[in-house]
Amino acid sequence: MRPLLCAVWIVEKHTYPPIRFRDLFAVVQHNKELMENLEGLIKRKENSLEKEDITPIPFFHDFIEEAIAKCEEAAHDFPKPKTDFEPLNELFRAVLI
């Protein structure tokens, strides 16, 4: 959920997302039901063991699909950097020789 909320943050706010998970909720705070389910997820994770599996929460399915579609569509509008990899290639070759 964190990576998806970070992606939504970037699309909506055009800034780096915050590190704290709860701070990411700002991009979905308008959706009360989602907020309640996120809080429930956090409580479940806090009360479970580190390696314990948590059953999927069906409510999140629609949100995840919609958010991914929104982010994929927005990705087309972001500038594509043109990276010159030749300096890295030269360094790589120099290290190998």
C-alpha positions in Angstrom: 0.0 0.0 0.0 2.9 2.4 0.8 4.3 2.4 -2.8 0.9 3.0 -4.2 0.2 5.9 -1.9 3.6 7.3 -2.7 2.8 7.2 -6.4 -0.5 8.9 -5.8 1.2 11.6 -3.7 3.7 12.2 -6.6 0.9 12.5 -9.2 -1.2 14.8 -7.1 1.3 16.9 -5.3 4.3 16.8 -7.7 6.7 16.5 -4.7 8.6 13.7 -3.0 6.3 11.7 -0.8 6.8 11.7 3.0 8.5 8.9 4.8 5.9 8.4 7.5 3.1 6.1 6.3 0.4 8.1 8.1 1.5 11.3 6.4 0.7 9.7 3.0 -3.0 9.6 4.1 -3.3 13.2 3.1 -3.9 12.2 -0.5 -6.8 10.0 0.4 -8.3 11.7 3.5 -11.4 12.7 1.4 -12.3 9.0 1.3 -13.6 8.2 4.8 -14.1 4.5 4.1 -10.6 4.1 2.7 -9.2 5.9 5.8 -11.1 3.6 8.1 -9.8 0.5 6.3 -6.2 1.9 6.3 -6.5 2.5 10.1 -7.8 -1.1 10.5 -4.9 -2.4 8.4 -2.4 -0.6 10.6 -4.0 -2.0 13.7 -3.9 -5.5 12.3 -0.2 -5.2 11.4 0.6 -3.7 14.8 -1.0 -6.7 16.5 0.5 -9.4 14.3 3.9 -11.0 14.3 6.5 -9.8 11.8 6.3 -12.9 9.6 2.6 -13.4 10.1 0.5 -13.3 6.9 -2.5 -10.9 6.9 -5.4 -12.0 4.8 -6.1 -9.5 1.9 -8.8 -6.9 2.6 -11.3 -7.0 -0.4 -12.1 -3.3 0.1 -8.7 -2.3 -1.1 -9.0 -4.0 -4.5 -11.0 -1.3 -6.2 -8.9 1.5 -4.7 -5.7 -0.3 -5.9 -7.0 -0.7 -9.5 -8.2 2.9 -9.7 -5.0 4.3 -8.2 -2.8 2.3 -10.6 -4.8 3.4 -13.6 -4.6 7.0 -12.4 -0.8 6.8 -12.0 -0.2 5.0 -15.3 -2.2 7.7 -17.1 -0.4 10.5 -15.3 3.0 8.9 -16.1 2.6 9.8 -19.7 2.6 13.5 -18.7 5.8 13.4 -16.7 8.9 14.5 -18.5 11.1 11.7 -19.7 14.8 12.4 -18.7 17.3 11.8 -21.4 20.2 10.1 -19.6 23.6 9.8 -21.1 24.9 6.4 -19.9 28.3 6.7 -21.7 30.1 8.1 -18.6 28.8 5.2 -16.5 29.8 2.7 -19.3 33.3 4.2 -19.4 33.6 3.9 -15.6 32.4 0.3 -15.7 34.9 -0.6 -18.4 37.7 1.2 -16.5 37.0 -0.8 -13.4 37.0 -4.1 -15.3 40.3 -3.4 -17.0 
